[in-house]
Amino acid sequence: MDLYSGHINKLIEELAALPGIGEKSAQRLAFYIINMPKDRVDKLSKTLMEARDKVRYCTECFTLTDQEKCPICSNPHRNHRQIMVVENSRDLAAYEKTGKYEGVYHVLHGCISPLLGIGPGDIKLKELMTRLEGDVDEVIISTNNSLEGETTAMYISKLIKPTGIRVTRIASGVPVGGDLENIDEVTLIRAFDGRTEL
Ligand code: ZN
C-alpha cells in the first residue's frame, strides 16, 4: 500500500539511496523539500546539476576541481617533487586544512580491496606511475590505516621501489580503520612528521 503519493515515494527512495541517509532521514528530507518555496527547490536542483556537470578530475593529481588543473597543482610555490598519495579528495582536504604540507597530492579514488573486487586497475595507480616518470623525490603514502589502506600502501611501495624514488608511509598515530578526514589536525601533522621509510 502506498502511504504517500508516488512522487514522494520516489523522492524518499532517491534520498535513502545516498550514503549515510536512512529511511527516516530520507522521509524527513523529502517532506522538507516538498514544503520548500519553489525557487529554493529550483536552486537546489540547479546546483546539483551544475556540480555534477562542471566538477571534474584534475589532469595531474585527479582530485575534484572546476578547472583543468586544481589550484594546488597549478601553484608554483608547492613542492612538485613531493607527492602525497591519498584515497580520496576528502583526505586531501584534511591534510590541506593543517596548512603544514607543501608538496602536491595524488588521489587514488579508492583503495585495493580483494574482498570488494577492487583491484589495482580500478584506482588511479597507473596515473601515479606515469607522474613518477618526471622529477619526483618522495612519495608519501597516506592511505587509511585500514586493511585495504595497508594492502594498497604495500602494493604501491613495491611498485615504486625499483624506480629508486623514496617511499614513505605516514605514522600510525591514526587509529586503525579511522578515516583520515575525521582525524584532528594535530594527529595528522604528527602522523606526517613521523612517517617512515617503506
Ligand atoms: Zn591537481
Residues whose N, C-alpha, C, O or C-beta is under 5 A from the ligand:
A	BS01	ZN	C58 E60 C61 F62 K69 C70 C73
